[in-house]
Amino acid sequence: MAGIFKAYDVRGTYPDQVNEDIAFKVGYHFFDLLDEDDLARGPVVVVSRDMRSHSVPLARALARGLRARGVRVIDIGLADTPLNYFATGHLGASGGIQVTASHNPAVYNGFKMSRRDAIPVSRDTGIGLLEELVVASTASTDLEPRAGEEARDVTAAYREHILGHVEADSPRLKLVADAANGMATTYLPILERLNVELVPLYFELDGSFPNHEANPLKPENLVDIEAAVRDRGCDLGVAFDGDADRAMFIDENGNAVSADMITALLAPRFLRVEPGAAVVYDLRSSWATKEAIEEAGGKAVRERVGHSFMKATMRKLGSPFGGELAGHFYYRSNFTADSSLLTVVHLLNHLRETGGHLSQLVAPLKRYFATGEINFRVEDKDGMIRHLAELFADGDTDYLDGITVQYADWWFNVRPSNTEPLLRLVLEARTGELMEEKEAALLEHLGTPV
């Protein structure tokens, strides 16, 4: 099935890789991923979809597969992925499935899955088994349903859940929000209740993404929002991805602020309420993130990249907050699931409380120099990692995710992508000159970036 069963979801091009037959079988065999605690709640699964035109037939086929297996379906309709997580926990469902391809181009589609209370399903916790079952499946779309289906509207409960995190609504701030024609378009009624002067960009649902790709990690997709912040005199900007589970922020000068800086900025707010609590961050994050957590009296917990790993560690430690460099931010108060919209609320809370500008607040955290994430096509990824381990054997090395080597004044991580045939490099140093020197040294071995 052409590798559509990924580390964190099922995803491929429609209709050659992901189609109604696959959707039916994913629904039919999702039951096999649920344990006794999940099934004690039903079995019942929340189903929702994004704005892509083919998400409609895929969601219908998915629901038929679930019902043919005896799983009751709660259809919450058009939804962002965080709403699916919220509904799964809020409604006490056995699990949830969102039909989406996240930030991928319009031709892609797929399924993001979770168990009770939005516990993620990853390659290690069910997607691998699901692939085996779907590949071998003889389940037919002709099977009659053995369970019912109902439509539910959870938007009011979701709105109140988000607004319940607002700590102050003044002063009035000016916010640019770029929905990228994706599911963040549905955030408009909530954003309008945050006492902001809202400048909306691309708030028309369109799964063809006519204005720019719905991936805020790419600088070219931030050009419009950066210009809007500057031209309209805004206090900040937020750019969402296609299914609205990620957020990237722009300061008042129109400059992007990396997500690890946002994690470092917000962590002390949670530690003020829970002194000594664990805050989880992914290993690509700046040294400054770890230092900010520890300076605020927290336990900084470094984790491998990926929402399933972050959420599992947060649940284990009872962590109130965590963040990833890719723009995912996680909240215990939100079923330990990611929420871009909650991050907007918390950042507005912080700006209002401090009275500062975003650029000023993050300036003390920008004490190191980082390359950002650089991608390379490498045929023998494991061999390259072994080669780097030999080259940098005098450093402090660990293999939490790929290879990380740390020295007193610089560090780097090289890890295999979980979703693409790539190696990814992140490097940070105490000076810009040292960063450039070490980046050049690594490029001699990794090759030309792609």
C-alpha positions in Angstrom: 0.0 0.0 0.0 2.8 2.3 -1.0 3.9 3.2 2.6 0.8 5.1 3.6 1.0 3.8 7.2 3.3 6.4 8.8 4.8 6.9 12.2 1.9 9.0 13.5 -1.0 8.6 11.0 -2.2 7.0 7.7 -1.5 9.4 4.8 -1.1 9.2 1.0 -2.4 10.6 -2.3 -6.1 10.3 -3.2 -7.4 8.1 -4.8 -4.5 5.9 -5.8 -3.1 5.4 -2.3 -5.9 6.5 0.1 -9.4 5.8 -1.1 -12.8 4.6 0.1 -11.8 1.0 0.2 -8.8 1.8 2.4 -11.0 4.1 4.6 -13.6 1.3 5.1 -10.9 -1.2 6.2 -9.2 1.3 8.5 -12.5 1.9 10.2 -13.3 -1.8 10.3 -10.0 -2.8 11.9 -9.6 0.3 14.2 -11.6 -1.8 16.7 -8.6 -4.1 17.0 -6.4 -1.3 18.3 -8.7 -0.6 21.3 -8.1 -2.2 24.7 -10.6 -3.1 27.4 -10.5 0.3 29.0 -11.3 1.9 25.6 -14.1 -0.5 24.9 -15.7 -0.1 28.3 -16.8 3.3 27.0 -18.8 2.0 24.1 -17.5 1.0 21.7 -18.0 4.4 20.2 -15.7 6.5 18.0 -15.7 10.2 17.1 -15.3 10.8 13.3 -14.6 14.2 11.7 -13.0 15.6 8.6 -11.1 18.5 7.2 -12.1 20.7 4.2 -10.6 18.6 1.4 -13.3 17.6 -1.2 -12.4 13.9 -0.9 -12.6 14.0 2.9 -16.4 13.7 2.6 -16.5 10.3 0.9 -13.5 9.1 2.9 -15.3 10.0 6.2 -18.4 8.2 5.0 -16.5 5.0 4.1 -14.6 5.2 7.4 -17.9 5.4 9.4 -19.3 2.5 7.4 -16.3 0.4 8.3 -16.6 1.2 12.0 -20.3 0.5 12.1 -19.8 -2.8 10.2 -17.5 -3.9 13.1 -20.1 -2.9 15.7 -18.7 0.4 16.7 -21.1 3.3 17.2 -20.1 6.5 15.3 -20.4 10.0 16.6 -20.0 12.2 13.5 -19.0 15.8 14.5 -18.7 16.8 10.9 -16.2 19.4 9.6 -13.6 19.9 12.3 -10.0 20.8 13.1 -7.9 18.0 14.5 -7.8 19.5 18.0 -11.6 19.5 18.0 -11.5 15.8 17.3 -9.2 15.3 20.3 -11.4 17.4 22.5 -14.6 15.6 21.4 -13.1 12.2 22.0 -12.3 13.1 25.6 -15.3 15.4 26.3 -17.8 12.8 25.0 -16.1 9.9 26.7 -15.6 8.0 23.4 -13.5 4.9 22.9 -11.4 6.8 20.3 -11.4 9.3 17.6 -10.4 9.5 13.9 -9.9 12.7 11.9 -9.9 12.5 8.1 -7.1 14.9 7.1 -3.7 15.1 5.5 -2.6 18.0 7.8 -0.3 20.4 5.9 0.2 18.2 2.9 -0.9 19.4 -0.6 -4.5 19.1 -1.8 -4.0 15.7 -3.5 -3.2 14.0 -0.1 -5.5 12.7 2.5 -5.4 10.3 5.4 -6.4 9.5 9.0 -5.2 10.7 12.4 -6.3 8.3 15.2 -6.5 8.3 19.0 -7.9 6.2 21.7 -9.9 7.2 24.8 -9.0 10.7 26.2 -7.1 11.4 23.0 -4.4 8.9 23.7 -2.4 8.9 20.4 -2.1 5.9 18.1 1.4 5.8 16.6 3.4 3.2 14.6 4.5 1.6 17.8 1.1 1.6 19.5 -1.2 0.4 16.7 -0.5 1.8 13.3 1.9 -1.1 12.5 -0.8 -3.6 13.5 -3.4 -1.7 11.6 -1.2 -1.9 8.5 -1.0 -5.7 8.8 -4.7 -6.1 9.3 -5.7 -3.8 6.4 -3.3 -5.4 4.0 -4.6 -8.9 4.8 -8.3 -7.8 5.2 -11.1 -9.4 3.3 -13.7 -7.0 4.8 -16.1 -5.9 2.2 -17.9 -2.6 1.9 -21.0 -4.7 1.3 -21.1 -5.6 5.0 -24.2 -4.4 6.8 -23.8 -2.0 9.8 -24.0 -3.5 13.2 -24.0 -0.2 15.1 -25.6 3.1 14.7 -24.4 6.6 13.9 -25.4 10.0 15.2 -24.4 13.6 14.4 -23.3 15.8 17.3 -22.4 19.4 17.5 -19.6 20.0 20.1 -18.5 23.5 18.9 -20.2 25.3 21.8 -18.5 23.1 24.4 -15.2 23.5 22.6 -15.6 27.3 22.5 -16.3 27.4 26.2 -13.4 25.1 26.9 -11.0 27.4 25.0 -12.4 30.6 26.5 -12.1 29.1 29.9 -8.4 29.6 29.7 -8.6 33.3 29.1 -7.1 35.1 32.2 -7.4 38.7 31.0 -9.0 40.3 28.0 -7.4 43.7 28.1 -5.6 45.6 26.8 -7.1 45.1 23.3 -4.4 43.7 21.0 -4.1 43.6 17.2 -3.7 40.1 15.8 -3.1 38.8 12.3 -4.3 35.2 11.9 -3.5 33.2 8.7 -5.8 30.2 8.4 -4.2 29.2 5.0 -7.7 28.3 3.8 -7.6 25.4 6.2 -9.5 24.3 9.3 -8.4 27.3 11.4 -11.1 29.1 9.4 -13.5 27.6 12.0 -11.7 29.5 14.8 -13.1 32.8 13.7 -16.0 32.9 16.3 -13.6 32.1 19.1 -10.9 34.6 17.9 -13.5 37.3 17.8 -14.2 36.7 21.5 -10.6 37.2 22.6 -10.9 41.1 22.6 -8.5 41.4 19.7 -8.6 43.6 16.6 -8.5 40.7 14.2 -6.9 40.9 10.8 -7.9 37.6 9.1 -5.9 36.2 6.2 -7.3 33.4 4.0 -10.3 32.5 6.1 -12.2 30.8 3.3 -12.2 27.0 3.5 -10.6 25.7 0.3 -8.8 22.3 0.2 -7.0 23.3 -2.9 -5.0 25.9 -0.8 -5.1 28.6 -3.5 -3.0 31.2 -1.6 -0.1 29.2 -0.2 0.7 25.8 1.2 -0.8 25.3 4.6 2.6 24.6 6.2 3.9 27.4 8.5 7.3 25.7 8.9 8.3 26.9 5.4 9.4 30.5 5.4 7.8 31.2 2.0 4.4 30.5 3.5 4.9 33.2 6.1 5.6 36.0 3.7 2.0 37.3 3.6 1.5 37.2 7.4 4.8 38.9 8.1 4.0 41.7 5.7 0.5 42.1 7.2 1.9 42.4 10.7 4.2 45.2 9.6 1.8 47.0 7.3 -1.2 46.9 9.7 0.8 47.7 12.8 -0.2 44.5 14.6 1.0 43.2 18.0 1.6 39.7 16.8 0.6 37.2 14.1 -0.3 33.5 14.2 -0.1 31.1 11.2 -1.9 27.8 11.3 -1.4 24.6 9.4 -4.0 22.7 7.3 -5.7 20.8 10.2 -4.9 23.6 12.7 -3.0 21.6 15.2 0.1 23.6 14.8 0.8 27.3 15.3 3.8 29.5 14.4 4.0 33.0 15.7 5.2 36.4 14.3 6.4 39.2 16.5 5.3 42.9 16.1 8.2 43.6 13.8 7.1 40.9 11.3 9.7 38.4 12.3 9.0 34.7 12.9 9.5 33.4 16.5 10.6 29.8 16.6 8.4 27.4 18.5 11.0 26.5 21.1 11.2 30.1 22.1 7.4 30.1 22.6 7.8 27.0 24.8 10.5 28.7 26.8 8.4 31.8 27.1 5.2 30.1 28.3 6.7 27.4 30.5 7.2 29.7 33.5 3.5 30.5 33.6 2.6 26.9 34.2 5.5 26.5 36.7 4.2 29.5 38.7 1.1 27.5 39.4 2.8 24.1 39.8 6.4 24.7 41.1 8.7 21.8 40.3 6.4 20.4 37.6 7.9 18.7 34.5 7.8 20.5 31.2 8.5 18.3 28.2 10.3 19.7 25.1 11.6 17.9 22.0 15.3 17.4 21.6 15.6 19.8 18.6 14.9 22.7 21.0 17.4 25.3 22.0 19.5 25.1 25.1 17.6 28.2 26.1 14.4 26.2 26.4 15.8 23.9 29.0 17.4 26.7 30.8 14.2 28.7 30.9 12.3 25.8 32.4 15.0 25.2 35.1 15.3 28.9 35.9 11.6 28.9 36.6 12.0 26.0 39.0 10.7 23.3 36.7 12.0 19.9 35.6 13.1 20.1 32.0 12.4 16.8 30.3 13.9 16.2 26.9 12.0 13.9 24.6 12.2 12.5 21.1 10.3 14.1 18.2 6.7 13.2 17.7 3.4 13.9 19.4 2.9 10.3 20.6 6.2 10.4 22.5 5.6 13.8 23.9 2.1 13.0 25.1 3.1 9.7 26.6 5.9 11.3 28.6 3.6 14.1 29.7 1.0 11.7 30.9 3.5 9.7 32.8 5.0 12.7 34.6 1.7 14.6 35.0 3.2 17.5 33.0 1.0 20.5 32.5 2.7 21.8 29.3 5.0 20.7 26.5 6.2 22.0 23.2 7.8 20.9 19.9 9.9 22.8 17.5 7.4 22.0 14.7 4.7 24.2 16.4 2.8 21.6 18.4 2.0 22.7 22.0 0.4 20.3 24.5 -1.7 20.9 27.5 -2.8 18.6 30.3 -6.0 20.7 30.7 -6.7 19.7 27.1 -6.5 15.9 27.5 -2.7 16.3 27.1 -3.4 17.0 23.4 -2.0 19.7 21.1 -4.0 22.9 20.6 -2.9 25.8 18.5 -5.8 27.9 19.6 -5.0 27.4 23.3 -1.5 28.6 22.6 -2.9 31.8 21.1 -4.9 32.3 24.3 -1.9 31.6 26.6 0.4 33.9 24.6 -2.2 36.7 24.6 -2.5 36.2 28.4 1.2 36.6 28.7 1.5 39.7 26.6 -1.4 41.3 28.5 0.1 40.5 31.9 3.6 41.7 31.1 2.6 44.6 28.9 5.6 43.7 26.7 6.1 43.3 23.0 6.7 39.7 21.8 10.2 40.6 20.4 11.2 42.1 23.7 10.0 39.1 25.7 11.9 36.5 23.6 15.0 38.6 23.2 16.7 37.3 26.4 16.0 33.8 25.2 17.9 34.3 21.9 21.3 33.8 23.4 22.4 31.0 21.0 22.7 30.6 17.3 20.8 27.8 15.5 20.6 26.6 12.0 17.0 25.5 12.1 16.1 22.1 10.7 18.0 21.2 7.5 17.0 18.2 5.4 19.3 15.8 3.4 18.6 12.8 1.2 20.9 10.1 2.4 20.6 6.5 1.0 22.1 4.8 4.1 20.7 6.7 7.0 21.8 4.3 9.7 25.3 4.1 8.2 25.6 7.9 8.2 24.6 8.1 11.8 27.3 5.5 12.7 29.8 7.5 10.7 28.9 10.7 12.6 29.3 8.9 15.9 32.8 7.9 14.9 33.7 11.4 13.7 32.4 13.1 16.9 33.3 10.4 19.4 34.9 13.0 21.8 31.5 14.6 22.4 28.7 13.7 24.8 26.6 11.4 22.6 23.1 9.9 23.0 20.7 8.2 20.7 17.3 9.2 22.0 16.3 10.1 18.5 18.9 9.7 15.8 22.2 10.9 17.2 22.8 14.0 19.4 26.3 15.1 20.2 26.9 17.9 22.7 30.0 19.9 23.5 30.5 22.9 25.9 29.9 25.5 23.2 27.8 23.7 20.5 25.6 20.7 19.8 23.9 19.0 16.9 21.2 16.4 16.3 20.8 14.3 13.1 17.7 12.1 13.0 15.8 10.1 10.4 12.5 11.7 9.4 9.5 9.7 10.6 7.5 10.6 7.5 10.0 11.1 4.6 13.2 9.5 3.3 15.4 12.1 4.8 18.0 12.9 7.5 17.3 16.1 9.4 20.0 18.2 11.0 19.6 20.8 13.8 22.7 22.5 15.1 23.2 25.3 17.8 26.3 27.1 19.0 27.2 29.9 21.4 28.3 32.2 18.5 27.3 32.7 15.0 30.8 32.1 13.7 31.0 28.7 15.5 27.6 27.7 14.2 28.7 28.4 10.6 31.9 26.6 11.1 30.3 23.4 12.5 27.5 23.5 10.0 30.1 23.5 7.2 31.9 20.6 8.8 28.7 18.5 8.9 27.7 19.4 5.4 30.9 17.9 4.2 29.5 14.5 5.2 25.8 14.9 4.9 25.9 16.5 1.4 23.8 19.2 -0.1 20.6 20.2 1.7 17.3 19.5 -0.1 
